[in-house]
Amino acid sequence: MPDPDTGKRISRKIDKAIFQFGMLEENDHVLIALSGGKDSLALAWHLARKAASKRYSVPFTAEAVHVRTDFAHYPAGEGFLDEVRSWGLKTTVIDIPVKQRVKEGFRLNCWWCSTQRRLELFRFARENSVTKIALGHHMDDILETFLMNMSSRGEMSTMLPNMRYDKYPQTIIRPLAWTQEEEIRRFVKELNLESFTCSCPWGSRSIRKTARRALEELTLGRPKAKDAMFRALSNPVKRYLPGG
């Protein structure tokens, strides 16, 4: 079992995100997007316990889905699926031929793969009365996206902790919004879970890795600095911004 303090700290931060951003409503059915990486495993572990608790302030149910692509490689096998099922979560595997879906003249990239997996999540959600889809993005992901959008799009935007698409009835939620990556890494190590990272040959060229390095340089890896940057996203002082 993990250090109780590590688990409790992440649990409190998940609760903070859920209630601050209004992520859950009574009797929601939550679909956890399970990639097999450390972030989605940590999220599944915590949401499984909250869903099973009769004392949780917002009663909800949860299940998990793993979307497996045609280039997925599992160095440690797929034991994580049985592990998640042992936590009381119904876990479904969906296989999709991502490479076959790429149109002629286009090149496979991270965005395309992510979009295809997201479409499968929404399709499953529609067919299984899901009201919320929980993704494992954490604070570092949100801050990295902010830096990416500023430097490549020239706009101040990022992943929202709570996001509704116009064409889908389900809401995307990111309960790890207040949780930093290092906390998750430590938690999963203490839990002794076998996780894996994307083995896609295009992943190493992702602009996100550049943004990750920039974030660490800006904050010097200090947790309080990352917390401050995250708070800043909701606290623009418009009089000191151009056009404000």
C-alpha positions, 0 to 999 in steps of 0.5 A: 500500500502507498504512504497514507499521506501521499494518498490522502494528499492526492485524494484531497486535491481531487476533492478540491478540483471536483467541488471547485469546478463542479465536476460531479452531480448526484448519481452521475455515471463516470467513465474513466479513460484508462490509458495504462499510464501512471496518471490514469491509474492513479485517477482510477484508484481514487475514483474507485474508492470515492464511488464505492464510499457511502459517505462521499458527499456526491454519490456517483458510479464509475467504470473504466475503458481502455482504448487499445491502438494497433501500435500499442506495446505493453512491456509489462503486459496488460496486468494493469487491467486486472488490477483496475478490475480488482478495485471494483471497476468494470473495465472494458477494452476497445481496439481501434486501427488508428493507422488504418484510419489515416487518410491518404496524404496525411501523416499520423501524429499525436493529435490524430491518435488522441482524437480517434481515442476521444471519439471512441470514448464518446461513442462508448459513453453514449451507448452506456448512459455515461454522463461524465468522462474523467481524463487523467490530465494533471496540473503539469499537463494543464500548464504545459498546454498553456505554454504551448498555446501561447507560443504556437497559437498566440492565445491564452488558453489551456485544457479546462478542468470541466469542459462541455463539447457542443456536439456531445452531451457528456462533460469532460472532467479532469479531477487531477487538475490540482495534482502535480505529476511528481505526486502521482509518480510517487503515489504509483511507485508506492502502490507498486503499479506497473504503468507504461508510457506511449510507445508511438514512434511519433511521440518523441517528437511532440512539442509537449516535451519542449513545453515540459522542459520550459515549465520546469525551467520557469518553476525550477521544479518548485511545487509552490511555483506550479500552484501559483501558475495554476491559480494565475489561470483563473486570476487575470489582471486585465488592466495590466494586459494589452487590450484589457 
